[in-house]
Amino acid sequence: MAVVLLAPPPKEVTVMALLLLMIIVAVVLGIIGAVAEGLGYLLAIGIVIFVAAVAVAVARRSGAARGGGKRRRRVR
């Protein structure tokens, strides 16, 4: 029997999966909060999670546009 060692996924894949999960949770909570009577707070929580996910995505995209957080050498 052969043992296959798999490398961990790149950090970008993990972060994108987290963002996708946050957006899915936000949509589900928003739908439940909008439909169910007396659970309006779930709608508010869904909106907050969605805004947080969008903010993280924008921050990551602007960081990638500036060089992706690569370390730069100091020139002396």
TAKA-V781717 format. One record per run of one state. SS is the DSSP state (A for helix, B for strand, O for the rest). FROM is the first residue (numbers start at 1). LEN is the number of residues. If there is no record, write none. Layout:
[[SS	FROM	LEN] [SS	FROM	LEN]]
This chain:
[[O	1	10] [A	11	25] [O	36	4] [A	40	26] [O	66	11]]
